[in-house]
Amino acid sequence: LPYGHRPQIRPTARSPSGKRRMLETKASSPIAKALRDARARTLAYVADLRDEQYVVPMLDVINPVLWELGHVGYFAEFWTLRQLHGRAPLVEGADRLYDSAKIPHDDRWTLPLPTRERTFAFLAQQLEEMLERLPATDLAAADAYLHQLALHHEDMHAEAFVYTRQTLGYPRPVMPYRSIEPAGGLEGDCVVPAGTYRIGARPSDGFVFDNEKWEHDVTLAAYAIARAPVTNREYAAFVDARGYQTRSYWSDEGWAWREREAAEHPKYWRRNDGAWERCHFDRWSALRPNEPVVHVSLYEAQAYCAFADRRLPTEAEWEVAATGGTHRRYPWGEAMPAPERCNLDAWYGDVVDVGAFESGESPFGARQMIGNVWEWTSSAFGPYPGFAPDPYREYSEPWFGNHYVLRGGAWTTRGRLVNTRWRNFYRPQRRDIITGFRTCAR
């Protein structure tokens, strides 16, 4: 597309007068409700942004806001309207604008994207047409898979919009947040006995991503894993002991990263009158000692472990500690996440004390293994035995070997997305995401 050419959005033909009643009927299905909810969350995360806040610097950890919004709609359109129904793209030249597998990251700042108004019109039209084509009865298995792929893809990008706002120092998204009483810390380990355990997803689990397939045996020695993530108080002891200046705590790669970044403490910490403060979006406040340390890289987690004479769990150890060695979707069982059990879905608007949510403990006594912060593991991201890519081939396979696995979800993660088997993955230097960690005894 020539620079400056603004793609047009193709109009939809008028539907019969019964269309509204049909859509209302279809909108009552679980998948339709979830798709509407996901789109409402996406829009809520950008609703208050001014025009100038859509113009963002070229950073390798974010995307241009307007591009990311269009990409969310494009992805859903591609896998549902186009793949299932043969619908022509709603935006002229959409593949050259929004296909993340083919458009280099830095090029996204120079694309001739539709205007903000046209992008929102595209999102509205794409959702309406997707819902209109839902059958009145249950979706076929293949159709259901693609609709859920679109749903969870949007959930992940909604979380990424929160990371973008934190990175750029924008205000916290405007949401109806809950309050919670301080719950304090939670010390000690839970012991997991040696044994052969099964990890991974089963075909009966419903929608799963290809990197979770399939359940397989792992043999583990007995180990002791912390009941809670590392807290700000614990991590501050490492910082105050000159942990960032002590070469012996860091791997070669980690030390090179620390020097390159000139890192002296977690990314969003600062000293003020001798006390530590933390920046949450655009506001600084006193560091709350019993909350989990957050926005730390894998390298920082590894260095802390060396200081504390601990280690990170493998992802297999993490999963077994979360499930109690049984095939359960959540540490507490099969019931969907709820505010009394975990910190997900932006219910509380930030991390909370690690002592919260006793009712969400795993059978081994580990707490907050779902929600609050994503937790680094020591495992490189790779395929499970017998891996085969799903139709969305770019989701997992390109990242095997150079990313590391995180587990559990953060306060920004959607409850319908995360579970004890869900594998997140990032490069070890990332600390813009809502990451913390828990440790194991050596």
C-alpha positions in Angstrom: 0.0 0.0 0.0 1.4 3.4 -0.8 2.3 5.5 2.2 -0.6 7.7 3.2 -3.2 5.5 1.6 -5.9 4.8 4.2 -7.5 1.4 3.8 -11.3 1.4 3.4 -13.6 -0.7 5.5 -16.0 -2.7 3.4 -19.7 -2.2 4.5 -21.9 -5.1 5.3 -25.1 -5.6 3.4 -28.3 -4.9 5.3 -29.7 -8.0 7.0 -33.4 -8.9 7.2 -35.5 -7.2 9.9 -35.3 -10.3 12.1 -31.5 -9.9 12.4 -31.7 -8.2 15.8 -33.8 -10.9 17.3 -31.5 -13.5 15.9 -28.4 -11.8 17.3 -30.0 -11.5 20.7 -30.7 -15.2 20.7 -27.2 -16.1 19.7 -25.7 -13.6 22.1 -27.1 -15.7 25.0 -24.7 -18.7 24.1 -21.6 -19.0 26.3 -19.2 -18.4 23.5 -21.1 -15.3 22.3 -21.1 -13.9 25.9 -17.4 -14.6 26.2 -16.6 -12.9 22.9 -18.6 -9.8 23.8 -16.9 -9.7 27.2 -13.4 -10.0 25.7 -14.1 -7.1 23.3 -15.6 -5.0 26.1 -12.4 -5.5 28.2 -10.2 -4.7 25.2 -12.1 -1.4 24.6 -12.1 -0.6 28.3 -8.3 -0.7 28.4 -8.0 2.0 25.8 -11.3 4.0 26.3 -9.7 6.8 28.3 -6.6 7.3 26.1 -6.3 10.6 24.4 -5.3 10.9 20.7 -1.7 11.8 21.6 -1.5 8.7 23.8 -2.0 6.5 20.8 1.4 7.8 19.5 3.9 5.6 21.3 7.7 5.3 21.1 9.2 2.4 19.2 10.0 0.0 22.0 10.6 -3.7 21.5 8.2 -4.6 24.4 5.1 -2.9 23.1 3.1 -2.4 19.8 1.5 0.8 18.5 -1.9 0.9 20.2 -3.8 1.5 16.9 -2.0 -1.4 15.3 -2.7 -3.8 18.2 -6.4 -3.0 18.2 -6.6 -3.7 14.5 -4.6 -6.9 14.9 -7.1 -8.2 17.5 -10.0 -7.7 15.2 -8.0 -9.0 12.2 -7.0 -12.2 14.0 -10.6 -13.0 15.0 -11.8 -12.2 11.5 -9.2 -14.3 9.8 -9.8 -17.5 11.9 -13.6 -17.3 12.0 -15.2 -15.1 9.2 -12.5 -15.9 6.6 -11.6 -19.5 7.4 -15.1 -20.8 8.2 -17.3 -18.6 6.0 -15.1 -17.4 3.2 -15.7 -13.7 4.1 -13.6 -11.2 2.3 -11.4 -9.1 4.5 -13.3 -6.2 6.1 -10.3 -3.9 5.8 -8.6 -3.4 2.4 -5.1 -4.9 2.4 -5.6 -6.3 5.9 -3.0 -9.0 5.5 -0.4 -6.4 4.8 -1.4 -4.4 7.8 -2.1 -6.8 10.6 -0.5 -10.2 10.1 1.9 -10.3 13.0 3.7 -13.4 11.6 4.8 -11.5 8.5 5.1 -7.8 9.6 8.3 -7.1 11.4 7.8 -5.4 14.8 9.4 -2.1 13.9 7.5 -1.8 10.7 4.3 -1.5 12.6 5.1 2.1 13.3 5.1 3.1 9.7 2.1 1.3 8.3 -0.7 3.3 6.7 -3.3 2.2 9.3 -6.9 3.1 9.3 -7.8 6.1 11.5 -8.8 5.6 15.1 -12.5 6.0 14.2 -12.3 3.5 11.3 -10.4 1.0 13.5 -13.2 1.1 16.1 -15.8 0.8 13.3 -13.9 -2.3 12.0 -13.8 -3.9 15.4 -17.6 -3.3 15.8 -18.4 -4.7 12.4 -16.1 -7.7 12.8 -17.7 -8.7 16.2 -21.2 -8.2 14.8 -20.6 -10.4 11.8 -18.8 -13.1 13.9 -21.8 -13.2 16.3 -24.3 -13.2 13.4 -22.7 -16.3 11.9 -22.8 -18.3 15.2 -25.2 -21.2 14.8 -28.3 -21.2 17.0 -27.2 -24.6 18.4 -23.8 -25.7 19.6 -20.8 -25.1 17.5 -19.1 -28.0 15.7 -15.8 -29.0 17.3 -13.6 -27.4 14.7 -15.7 -24.2 14.7 -15.7 -24.0 18.4 -11.9 -24.4 18.5 -11.4 -21.4 16.1 -13.8 -19.2 18.0 -12.1 -20.0 21.3 -8.7 -19.4 19.7 -10.0 -15.9 18.7 -11.4 -15.4 22.2 -8.2 -16.3 24.1 -6.0 -14.4 21.6 -8.0 -11.3 22.5 -7.7 -12.0 26.2 -3.9 -12.2 25.9 -3.8 -8.9 24.0 -6.0 -7.2 26.5 -3.4 -8.1 29.2 -0.7 -6.7 26.9 -2.5 -3.4 26.8 -2.1 -3.2 30.6 1.6 -3.9 30.2 1.8 -1.1 27.6 0.1 1.3 30.0 2.5 0.4 32.7 5.5 0.7 30.4 4.4 4.2 29.2 3.4 5.5 32.6 -0.2 5.9 31.6 -2.9 5.9 34.4 -4.3 2.6 35.6 -7.3 1.5 33.4 -10.6 2.8 34.6 -12.4 -0.3 36.0 -14.6 -1.1 39.0 -11.9 -2.5 41.2 -12.6 -4.4 44.5 -10.8 -3.7 47.7 -9.1 -6.3 49.9 -7.8 -6.2 53.5 -4.1 -6.7 54.0 -3.4 -10.4 54.5 0.3 -10.4 55.5 3.0 -12.7 54.4 3.2 -16.5 54.2 6.4 -18.2 55.1 7.7 -21.8 54.7 7.8 -24.5 52.2 5.4 -27.4 51.2 7.1 -30.7 50.6 6.2 -32.7 47.4 7.1 -36.4 47.7 9.2 -38.1 45.1 7.2 -39.9 42.4 6.1 -40.2 38.8 3.5 -37.6 38.0 1.5 -36.7 34.9 1.6 -33.2 33.6 0.0 -31.6 30.5 -3.4 -31.4 29.0 -5.9 -34.2 28.1 -8.1 -34.3 25.1 -11.1 -34.2 27.4 -10.0 -30.8 28.7 -11.6 -28.9 25.9 -9.7 -26.0 24.3 -6.0 -26.2 24.9 -3.0 -24.7 23.0 -0.7 -27.0 21.1 2.2 -26.5 23.6 0.1 -28.1 26.3 -0.4 -31.3 24.4 -0.4 -33.9 25.7 -0.3 -35.4 29.2 2.9 -37.3 29.9 4.8 -38.7 32.8 7.6 -36.9 34.7 9.6 -38.4 37.4 10.6 -36.0 40.2 12.8 -36.3 43.3 11.2 -35.0 46.5 11.4 -31.2 46.7 10.3 -28.4 48.9 8.7 -25.4 47.2 7.7 -22.1 48.8 4.1 -21.7 49.9 4.1 -18.2 48.4 6.0 -16.0 45.9 9.0 -14.0 47.0 7.8 -10.8 48.6 9.0 -7.2 48.4 10.4 -7.5 51.9 12.5 -10.5 50.9 13.6 -9.0 47.6 14.5 -5.7 49.3 16.9 -7.6 51.5 18.7 -8.8 48.4 18.9 -5.3 46.9 20.0 -3.7 50.2 22.8 -6.4 50.5 24.2 -5.0 47.2 22.9 -8.0 45.3 22.9 -6.1 42.1 26.6 -5.3 42.5 27.7 -8.8 43.6 28.9 -10.6 40.5 28.9 -14.1 42.1 25.1 -14.1 42.3 24.6 -13.6 38.6 25.0 -15.9 35.6 27.3 -14.7 32.8 24.2 -13.9 30.7 22.4 -12.3 33.6 25.4 -10.1 34.5 25.8 -8.9 30.9 22.1 -8.0 30.9 22.4 -6.2 34.3 25.3 -4.1 33.0 23.6 -3.4 29.7 20.5 -2.2 31.5 22.4 -0.5 34.3 19.9 -2.3 36.6 20.3 -1.5 40.3 16.9 -2.7 41.6 13.6 -3.8 40.1 12.4 -1.7 37.2 9.7 0.2 39.0 11.4 0.8 42.4 13.1 4.0 43.6 14.5 5.3 46.9 12.7 8.3 48.5 14.0 9.6 51.8 15.7 6.3 52.4 12.6 4.2 51.8 11.7 2.1 48.8 8.8 3.1 46.6 7.1 1.4 43.7 5.5 2.9 40.6 2.1 1.4 39.7 1.2 2.9 36.3 1.6 6.7 36.9 1.6 6.7 40.7 4.4 6.2 43.2 3.7 4.8 46.7 5.5 3.2 49.6 6.6 -0.4 48.8 4.2 -2.8 50.5 6.4 -5.5 52.1 4.0 -8.5 51.9 3.1 -8.1 48.3 5.0 -10.2 45.7 7.9 -8.6 44.0 6.8 -7.8 40.5 8.3 -6.7 37.1 11.5 -8.7 37.6 13.4 -10.6 34.8 14.4 -14.2 34.9 18.0 -13.0 35.5 16.9 -11.1 38.6 15.0 -14.1 39.9 18.0 -16.3 39.4 20.3 -13.8 41.2 18.0 -13.6 44.1 18.0 -17.4 44.4 21.8 -17.5 44.5 21.7 -14.9 47.3 19.1 -16.8 49.2 20.6 -20.2 48.6 17.4 -21.3 46.8 16.5 -22.2 43.2 13.7 -21.7 40.8 11.3 -24.7 40.3 11.1 -26.5 37.0 7.8 -26.1 35.3 7.0 -29.8 36.1 7.7 -29.1 39.7 5.5 -26.0 39.6 2.6 -27.9 38.0 2.7 -30.8 40.4 2.8 -28.4 43.4 -0.2 -26.6 41.9 -2.3 -29.7 41.2 -1.3 -31.9 44.2 -0.2 -34.5 41.7 -3.8 -34.9 40.3 -5.4 -33.7 37.1 -7.2 -30.7 38.3 -7.8 -27.5 36.4 -7.1 -25.2 39.4 -5.3 -25.7 42.7 -8.6 -25.7 44.5 -10.4 -28.1 42.1 -12.6 -27.6 39.1 -14.7 -24.6 40.1 -14.1 -21.5 38.1 -11.9 -18.7 39.6 -13.6 -16.4 42.0 -12.5 -13.3 44.0 -12.3 -15.2 47.2 -9.8 -17.7 45.8 -7.4 -15.8 43.6 -6.4 -12.5 42.0 -7.4 -12.6 38.4 -9.5 -10.6 35.9 -8.3 -7.2 37.2 -10.6 -7.7 40.2 -8.3 -5.9 42.6 -6.4 -3.7 40.2 -2.9 -4.6 41.4 -1.0 -7.4 43.2 -2.2 -8.2 46.8 -0.4 -9.7 49.8 0.9 -13.2 49.4 -1.0 -14.4 52.4 -4.4 -13.8 50.7 -6.7 -16.5 49.4 -6.3 -19.4 51.8 -9.3 -21.0 50.1 -7.3 -21.1 46.8 -4.4 -23.3 48.2 -3.3 -26.4 46.4 -3.5 -29.8 48.1 0.2 -29.5 49.0 -0.5 -26.1 50.7 1.0 -23.8 48.0 -0.9 -20.5 47.8 -1.6 -18.1 44.9 -0.3 -20.5 42.2 -3.1 -19.1 40.1 -3.2 -15.3 39.8 -1.4 -12.3 41.4 1.9 -12.6 39.4 3.2 -14.8 36.6 5.9 -16.9 38.0 9.2 -17.6 36.3 10.4 -21.2 36.2 13.9 -22.6 35.3 12.5 -24.4 32.3 13.3 -23.3 28.7 10.1 -23.3 26.6 10.0 -26.4 24.4 7.7 -29.0 23.0 6.1 -31.8 25.0 6.7 -35.3 23.6 4.9 -35.9 20.3 4.3 -32.2 19.8 2.5 -31.2 16.6 1.5 -27.6 15.8 -2.1 -26.5 15.6 -3.5 -24.5 12.7 -2.2 -21.3 14.2 1.4 -22.6 13.7 3.1 -19.4 14.8 1.8 -19.6 18.4 4.4 -21.9 19.9 6.9 -23.5 17.6 8.9 -20.3 16.6 9.7 -19.6 20.2 11.0 -23.0 21.3 14.5 -22.8 22.8 14.9 -19.0 23.3 12.0 -18.3 25.7 11.4 -19.5 29.3 8.2 -20.8 30.8 6.1 -18.8 33.3 3.1 -20.3 35.1 0.0 -19.3 37.0 -1.3 -16.0 35.6 -1.2 -12.4 37.0 -3.9 -10.1 38.4 -4.5 -9.0 34.8 -5.0 -12.5 33.3 -8.5 -13.6 32.4 -9.8 -16.5 34.6 -11.1 -18.4 31.5 -7.6 -18.4 30.0 -5.3 -19.6 32.7 -5.2 -22.9 34.6 -2.6 -25.2 36.2 -1.4 -26.5 32.9 -1.3 -23.3 30.9 2.2 -22.4 29.7 3.2 -18.8 29.2 6.6 -18.0 27.7 8.9 -14.9 27.4 12.5 -14.0 26.8 14.5 -14.0 30.1 15.2 -10.3 30.0 11.5 -9.2 30.0 10.4 -7.3 33.1 7.6 -5.2 31.6 5.2 -8.0 32.2 3.7 -8.8 35.6 6.2 -11.3 36.7 7.4 -12.6 40.1 8.6 -16.0 41.2 8.7 -18.5 44.0 11.6 -20.6 45.0 12.6 -24.2 46.0 15.0 -25.4 48.6 18.3 -26.5 47.1 
